[in-house]
Amino acid sequence: MKKKIAAALIALITILSNIYILNNVDTGENTLLTQIVLCFMLDALCIICMFNTETLFRVPLDIFRDRNMFWVLAKNDFRARFAGSYLGIFWAFVQPLITVLLYWFVFQVGLRAGGVSNHPFILFLVSGLIPWFYFSEICTGAANSLIEYSYLVKKIVFNVGILPVLKMVSGLFVHMFFVTIAIVLCALYGYMPGLYTLQLLYYIGACAFLALGIGYITSCLTAFFRDMTQVVNILLTIGIWVTPIMWNPAVTLPEVLYKFFKLNPMYYIVDGFRDCLLSKIWFWEKPLWTVYFWCVSVLIYLFGVKMFNRLKVHFSDVL
């Protein structure tokens, strides 16, 4: 019964999205072709989701069943990261803040970066770095989650599938603080919050979903290959430059290379934060990249959860 309800919900969302695309998408000379491609991508994604409803909704259902224990673990995880330090959770806010100020000083003052967008550089930088901080924290934390909670993994009755989600939720506390700071900073520059600001919730959820899918893949790989954490750190270091966050490819690159950079799903998130805070654009006004992002993210998530569930019977043996 639950599978039928989930399948019906997916089908309804797909039908409504197809109707919207066929009636509202206008991309110039290739409008009809674009509409056909978008509808095909949506329908293909719908079929994939319908055949994988159990995998798609397994994690949320597991969390709901163990919600009391989950929230206790999430709060303890947040506190445990700073246990033993004199300033405690204060460090969770200091490090990202210093990073933002450092990048701002280097690019704005040192290199005199200008003209990257029609908005003040500090706002362009902050609105890009904040979602990246959250994404990288989930990816790093999820990759180490099985090793960090190895004492729980070895317990037969514990559902290890919720461990990567712990990192997503514990990182959300700090992330929401910085989102608030970004909103206030934008307001000081004249970009007042409004209905578009509520759209941040959509992009935060999209960022968490993408990072969680990657986290399931890296967490089970780290259990067998401990050097995976170093690989993740290297990829994140590269990712912050190719997303891109400190520079604008729309201004500096040819059209072909610019579209290539946009294939990075995190570009959609970073650009979406800027749309909410600065440009005031709804996500459905970019249907092609929205559909592309969710196709990529859902496939990564399904692959990650399936891989995790296939290998979890061996976790207790290798940890």
DOTI-347589 format. One line per 3 residues: number of its first residue (from 1); their letters; for each residue x, y, z of N, C-alpha, C. Coordinates in steps of 0.2 Angstrom, whole numbers. Example, Ala and Ser with C-alpha at 12.3 -4.5 7.8 and 13.67 -1.06 7.14 Angstrom:
% residues 2
1 = AS = 66,-28,39,62,-22,39,66,-16,39  64,-11,35,68,-5,36,64,0,39 .
END
This chain:
% residues 319
1 = MKK = 4,-6,0,0,0,0,4,6,0  10,6,4,14,12,5,18,13,-2  20,8,-5,23,8,-12,18,11,-17 .
4 = KIA = 12,9,-17,7,12,-22,6,20,-21  6,22,-14,5,29,-13,11,33,-15  17,30,-14,23,33,-16,24,34,-24 .
7 = AAL = 22,28,-27,22,28,-34,17,33,-37  11,34,-34,6,38,-36,8,46,-35  12,47,-30,14,54,-28,20,56,-33 .
10 = IAL = 24,51,-35,29,52,-40,26,54,-47  21,49,-49,18,50,-55,14,57,-55  11,59,-50,7,66,-50,12,71,-51 .
13 = ITI = 18,71,-47,23,76,-48,26,77,-55  27,71,-58,29,71,-65,24,73,-70  18,72,-69,12,74,-74,12,82,-73 .
16 = LSN = 12,84,-67,11,92,-66,17,95,-69  23,92,-68,29,95,-71,29,95,-79  27,90,-81,26,89,-89,21,95,-91 .
19 = IYI = 16,96,-88,11,101,-90,14,108,-90  18,109,-84,21,115,-83,26,117,-89  30,112,-91,35,112,-96,32,114,-103 .
22 = LNN = 27,110,-104,24,110,-111,20,117,-112  18,120,-106,14,127,-107,18,133,-105  24,132,-102,28,138,-99,35,139,-102 .
25 = VDT = 38,133,-103,45,133,-105,46,137,-112  50,142,-112,51,146,-118,59,147,-118  62,144,-123,70,144,-123,72,147,-130 .
28 = GEN = 67,150,-134,69,153,-140,67,148,-146  72,148,-151,70,144,-157,69,137,-156  73,134,-151,72,126,-150,67,125,-144 .
31 = TLL = 62,129,-144,57,128,-138,54,121,-138  52,118,-144,48,112,-144,53,106,-143  59,107,-146,64,101,-144,66,101,-137 .
34 = TQI = 67,107,-134,69,107,-127,63,104,-123  57,106,-124,51,103,-121,51,96,-121  52,93,-127,52,86,-128,58,82,-124 .
37 = VLC = 64,85,-124,69,83,-120,68,83,-113  65,88,-110,64,89,-103,59,84,-101  53,83,-105,48,78,-103,51,71,-103 .
40 = FML = 55,70,-108,58,63,-108,62,62,-102  66,67,-100,70,66,-94,66,65,-88  61,69,-87,56,68,-82,53,61,-82 .
43 = DAL = 50,59,-87,47,53,-88,52,47,-86  58,47,-89,63,42,-87,64,42,-80  65,48,-77,67,48,-70,61,45,-66 .
46 = CII = 55,47,-68,49,44,-65,49,37,-65  50,34,-70,50,26,-71,55,23,-66  61,26,-66,67,24,-62,65,24,-55 .
49 = CMF = 62,30,-53,59,31,-46,54,25,-44  49,24,-48,44,19,-47,47,12,-46  52,11,-50,55,4,-49,59,4,-43 .
52 = NTE = 61,9,-40,65,9,-34,62,13,-28  56,13,-27,52,16,-22,55,14,-15  56,8,-14,58,5,-8,65,8,-6 .
55 = TLF = 70,8,-11,76,11,-10,76,19,-9  71,22,-12,71,29,-12,68,32,-5  64,28,-2,60,30,4,63,26,10 .
58 = RVP = 67,21,9,70,17,14,73,21,20  77,26,18,81,30,23,76,34,27  71,38,24,66,42,28,62,38,32 .
61 = LDI = 60,32,30,56,28,34,60,25,40  66,23,39,70,21,45,71,26,50  72,32,48,73,38,52,67,39,56 .
64 = FRD = 61,39,53,55,40,56,53,35,61  55,28,60,54,23,65,58,24,71  65,26,70,69,27,75,71,35,77 .
67 = RNM = 65,39,76,66,46,77,69,48,83  66,45,89,69,48,95,76,46,96  78,40,95,86,39,95,90,43,90 .
70 = FWV = 87,44,84,90,48,79,92,55,81  87,58,84,88,65,86,93,66,92  93,61,97,98,61,102,105,60,99 .
73 = LAK = 105,55,94,112,54,91,114,61,87  110,64,84,111,70,80,114,75,85  111,77,90,113,82,95,119,80,98 .
76 = NDF = 120,74,100,126,71,103,132,72,98  131,70,92,136,71,86,138,78,86  134,83,86,136,90,85,140,92,91 .
79 = RAR = 138,90,97,142,92,103,149,88,103  149,82,101,155,78,102,161,80,98  159,84,92,164,87,88,169,92,92 .
82 = FAG = 166,95,97,170,100,100,171,99,108  169,92,109,170,90,116,178,91,118  179,94,124,186,94,127,189,101,125 .
85 = SYL = 186,105,121,189,111,119,186,117,124  190,122,125,187,127,130,181,131,127  182,132,121,176,136,118,171,132,115 .
88 = GIF = 171,126,115,166,121,113,164,122,106  157,123,105,154,124,98,156,130,95  159,135,99,161,141,96,165,140,90 .
91 = WAF = 169,135,90,174,134,84,170,132,78  164,129,78,160,127,72,158,133,68  158,139,72,156,145,68,162,149,66 .
94 = VQP = 168,149,70,173,153,69,177,151,62  178,144,61,182,142,55,179,144,49  172,143,48,169,145,41,170,153,41 .
97 = LIT = 169,156,46,169,164,46,176,166,44  181,163,47,188,165,45,189,164,38  187,158,35,188,156,28,185,161,24 .
100 = VLL = 178,163,25,175,168,21,179,175,21  181,177,27,185,183,27,192,183,23  195,177,24,201,176,20,200,176,13 .
103 = YWF = 195,173,10,194,173,3,192,180,1  188,183,5,186,190,3,192,195,3  197,194,8,203,199,8,207,197,2 .
106 = VFQ = 208,191,0,213,189,-5,210,191,-12  204,190,-13,201,191,-20,199,199,-21  196,202,-15,193,208,-16,199,214,-15 .
109 = VGL = 203,212,-9,208,217,-8,215,216,-11  217,210,-11,223,208,-13,223,208,-21  219,204,-24,219,203,-31,214,208,-35 .
112 = RAG = 210,212,-30,206,217,-33,201,214,-38  198,209,-36,193,205,-41,187,210,-42  185,211,-47,179,215,-49,176,213,-55 .
115 = GVS = 169,215,-56,166,213,-62,164,206,-62  164,202,-57,162,195,-57,155,194,-58  151,199,-56,144,199,-56,141,206,-56 .
118 = NHP = 135,207,-56,132,213,-55,131,215,-48  133,211,-43,132,211,-36,138,212,-33  138,215,-27,145,216,-23,148,209,-22 .
121 = FIL = 155,209,-23,159,203,-22,158,199,-16  157,203,-10,156,199,-4,150,195,-4  145,198,-7,138,194,-7,139,189,-12 .
124 = FLV = 142,190,-17,143,184,-22,147,179,-19  152,180,-15,156,175,-12,153,172,-6  149,175,-2,146,172,4,140,168,1 .
127 = SGL = 136,170,-3,131,166,-6,133,159,-9  139,159,-11,142,153,-14,145,149,-9  149,152,-5,153,148,0,148,144,5 .
130 = IPW = 143,147,7,139,144,13,136,138,11  133,137,5,130,130,3,136,125,2  142,128,0,148,123,-1,150,121,6 .
133 = FYF = 150,125,11,152,123,17,148,117,20  141,118,19,137,112,21,138,106,17  139,107,10,140,101,6,146,97,8 .
136 = SEI = 152,101,9,158,98,11,158,95,18  154,98,22,154,95,29,150,88,29  145,88,25,141,82,25,145,76,21 .
139 = CTG = 149,78,16,153,73,12,158,70,17  162,75,20,167,73,25,165,69,31  160,71,34,157,68,40,154,61,38 .
142 = AAN = 150,61,32,148,54,30,153,49,29  158,51,25,164,47,24,167,43,30  167,47,35,170,44,41,165,42,46 .
145 = SLI = 159,42,45,153,40,50,154,33,52  155,28,48,155,21,50,161,20,54  167,23,53,173,22,57,172,26,64 .
148 = EYS = 169,32,64,168,35,70,163,32,74  158,29,71,153,25,75,153,17,75  160,15,74,161,8,73,158,4,79 .
151 = YLV = 158,7,85,155,3,91,147,2,90  144,6,86,137,5,85,136,0,79  140,1,74,140,-3,68,140,-11,70 .
154 = KKI = 144,-12,75,145,-19,77,139,-22,81  134,-18,83,128,-20,86,123,-22,81  121,-28,82,116,-31,77,110,-28,77 .
157 = VFN = 107,-25,82,101,-22,82,101,-14,80  107,-12,78,107,-5,76,107,-4,69  103,1,66,102,2,59,108,7,57 .
160 = VGI = 113,4,54,118,8,52,117,13,46  111,12,43,109,16,37,108,24,39  107,25,46,105,32,48,112,36,49 .
163 = LPV = 117,32,50,124,36,52,126,42,47  126,41,40,127,46,36,122,52,37  116,50,38,111,56,39,112,60,45 .
166 = LKM = 115,57,50,117,60,56,121,66,55  126,65,50,131,71,48,127,76,45  122,74,41,118,79,37,114,84,42 .
169 = VSG = 111,81,47,107,84,52,111,88,57  117,85,59,121,89,64,124,95,61  126,95,54,129,100,51,124,106,49 .
172 = LFV = 117,104,49,112,109,48,112,114,53  113,113,59,113,118,65,117,124,63  124,123,61,128,128,59,126,131,53 .
175 = HMF = 124,127,48,122,130,41,117,135,42  112,133,46,106,138,46,108,145,49  113,144,54,116,150,57,119,155,51 .
178 = FVT = 123,152,47,126,155,42,122,158,36  116,154,35,111,156,30,108,163,33  107,163,40,104,169,43,109,175,42 .
181 = IAI = 115,173,43,120,179,43,120,181,35  120,177,30,119,179,23,113,183,22  108,181,25,102,185,23,102,192,26 .
184 = VLC = 105,193,32,106,199,36,111,203,32  117,200,30,122,204,26,119,207,19  115,203,16,112,205,10,107,211,11 .
187 = ALY = 103,210,17,99,216,18,102,222,20  108,222,23,112,228,24,115,231,17  115,227,12,117,230,6,111,232,1 .
190 = GYM = 105,231,4,99,233,0,95,227,-3  98,221,-2,94,215,-5,90,212,1  84,215,1,79,213,7,76,207,6 .
193 = PGL = 75,203,11,72,196,10,65,197,8  63,192,5,56,191,3,53,184,1  49,183,-3,46,177,-5,52,172,-8 .
196 = YTL = 56,176,-11,62,172,-14,66,169,-9  67,172,-3,71,169,2,69,163,5  62,161,4,59,155,7,62,149,2 .
199 = QLL = 64,151,-4,66,146,-9,73,143,-6  76,146,-2,82,143,1,81,137,4  75,135,7,74,129,10,74,123,4 .
202 = YYI = 72,125,-2,72,120,-7,79,119,-9  83,124,-9,90,123,-11,94,119,-6  93,121,1,96,117,6,94,110,6 .
205 = GAC = 88,108,5,86,101,4,89,98,-2  90,101,-7,93,99,-13,100,97,-12  104,102,-9,111,101,-7,112,95,-2 .
208 = AFL = 107,94,3,108,89,7,107,82,4  102,82,-1,100,76,-4,106,74,-9  109,78,-12,115,77,-16,121,74,-12 .
211 = ALG = 122,78,-7,128,76,-3,127,69,1  120,68,3,119,62,6,120,56,2  118,57,-5,119,51,-10,127,50,-10 .
214 = IGY = 131,55,-11,138,54,-11,141,51,-5  138,54,1,140,51,7,139,44,8  134,41,6,132,34,6,138,30,2 .
217 = ITS = 140,33,-3,145,29,-7,152,30,-4  154,36,-2,160,36,1,161,33,8  155,33,12,155,29,19,157,22,18 .
220 = CLT = 153,19,14,155,11,13,161,10,10  164,14,5,171,13,3,176,14,8  175,19,12,180,21,18,180,15,22 .
223 = AFF = 175,11,23,175,5,28,180,0,25  181,0,19,186,-5,16,192,-2,14  192,4,12,198,8,10,199,14,14 .
226 = RDM = 203,14,19,203,20,24,206,26,21  210,25,15,212,31,12,207,35,8  201,33,8,196,36,4,194,43,7 .
229 = TQV = 195,44,14,194,50,17,199,55,14  205,53,12,210,58,9,208,60,2  205,55,-1,203,56,-8,197,61,-8 .
232 = VNI = 192,60,-3,187,65,-3,189,72,-1  194,73,3,197,79,5,200,82,-2  203,78,-6,206,81,-12,201,83,-17 .
235 = LLT = 196,79,-18,191,81,-22,187,87,-20  186,88,-14,182,94,-11,187,100,-12  193,99,-12,198,105,-13,197,107,-20 .
238 = IGI = 197,102,-25,196,103,-32,189,106,-33  184,103,-30,177,105,-31,176,113,-30  179,115,-25,178,122,-23,180,127,-28 .
241 = WVT = 185,125,-32,187,129,-38,183,128,-44  181,122,-45,178,120,-52,170,121,-51  167,123,-45,160,123,-45,157,129,-49 .
244 = PIM = 160,135,-50,165,138,-46,161,143,-41  165,145,-36,162,150,-31,166,156,-31  172,157,-31,176,163,-31,176,167,-37 .
247 = WNP = 174,164,-43,174,167,-49,168,165,-53  167,169,-59,161,168,-62,162,166,-69  161,159,-71,162,157,-78,158,160,-83 .
250 = AVT = 152,163,-81,148,166,-86,151,172,-89  156,175,-85,159,181,-87,166,180,-91  169,174,-89,176,173,-91,177,168,-96 .
253 = LPE = 172,163,-97,173,157,-101,169,158,-107  171,155,-113,166,154,-119,160,150,-117  155,151,-121,148,148,-119,149,140,-119 .
256 = VLY = 153,137,-123,153,129,-122,156,127,-116  162,130,-114,165,129,-107,161,130,-102  157,136,-102,152,138,-97,147,133,-96 .
259 = KFF = 144,130,-101,139,125,-100,142,118,-97  148,117,-99,152,111,-96,153,112,-89  154,118,-86,155,119,-79,148,118,-76 .
262 = KLN = 143,120,-79,136,119,-76,134,112,-75  137,107,-78,136,100,-78,137,98,-70  141,102,-67,143,100,-60,136,102,-56 .
265 = PMY = 133,97,-53,127,98,-49,127,103,-44  133,104,-41,134,109,-35,134,116,-38  135,117,-45,134,123,-48,127,126,-47 .
268 = YIV = 122,121,-48,115,122,-48,113,125,-41  116,122,-36,115,124,-29,118,131,-27  124,132,-29,127,138,-28,123,144,-32 .
271 = DGF = 122,143,-38,118,147,-42,111,149,-39  108,143,-37,102,144,-34,102,148,-27  107,148,-23,107,152,-17,108,159,-20 .
274 = RDC = 112,161,-25,112,168,-27,106,170,-30  102,165,-33,96,167,-36,91,169,-30  91,166,-25,87,167,-19,88,174,-16 .
277 = LLS = 95,175,-15,97,181,-11,98,187,-15  101,186,-21,103,192,-25,99,193,-32  98,188,-36,95,189,-42,87,189,-42 .
280 = KIW = 85,185,-37,77,185,-36,74,181,-42  76,175,-43,74,170,-48,71,164,-45  65,161,-47,63,155,-45,66,149,-48 .
283 = FWE = 66,144,-45,70,138,-48,67,135,-54  60,136,-54,56,133,-60,57,138,-66  60,143,-66,62,147,-71,68,145,-75 .
286 = KPL = 72,140,-72,77,136,-75,76,129,-75  71,127,-79,68,120,-80,73,115,-82  77,117,-87,82,112,-90,87,110,-84 .
289 = WTV = 90,115,-81,95,113,-76,92,110,-69  86,112,-68,82,109,-62,81,102,-64  79,100,-70,78,93,-71,84,89,-71 .
292 = YFW = 89,92,-74,96,89,-75,99,87,-68  98,92,-63,101,91,-56,97,86,-53  91,85,-53,87,80,-50,88,73,-53 .
295 = CVS = 89,73,-60,91,67,-63,97,64,-60  102,68,-60,109,66,-58,109,64,-50  105,69,-46,105,68,-39,102,61,-37 .
298 = VLI = 96,60,-40,92,54,-39,96,48,-40  99,48,-46,103,42,-48,109,41,-43  112,46,-41,118,46,-36,115,43,-30 .
301 = YLF = 109,45,-28,107,43,-21,105,36,-22  101,34,-27,99,27,-28,105,22,-28  110,24,-32,116,20,-32,120,20,-25 .
304 = GVK = 120,25,-22,123,25,-15,120,21,-10  113,22,-10,109,18,-5,110,10,-6  109,8,-13,109,1,-15,116,-2,-13 .
307 = MFN = 121,2,-15,128,0,-13,129,-1,-6  127,4,-2,127,4,5,124,-2,8  118,-4,6,114,-9,9,117,-16,7 .
310 = RLK = 120,-16,1,123,-22,-2,129,-24,2  133,-19,5,139,-20,8,139,-20,16  133,-18,18,133,-17,26,134,-23,30 .
313 = VHF = 132,-29,27,133,-35,31,140,-36,32  145,-33,29,152,-34,30,155,-29,34  152,-24,36,155,-18,39,157,-20,46 .
316 = SDV = 154,-24,50,156,-26,56,162,-30,56  164,-33,50,170,-38,49,176,-34,48  175,-28,45,181,-24,43,182,-18,47 .
319 = L = 178,-16,52,179,-10,56,182,-13,63 .
END
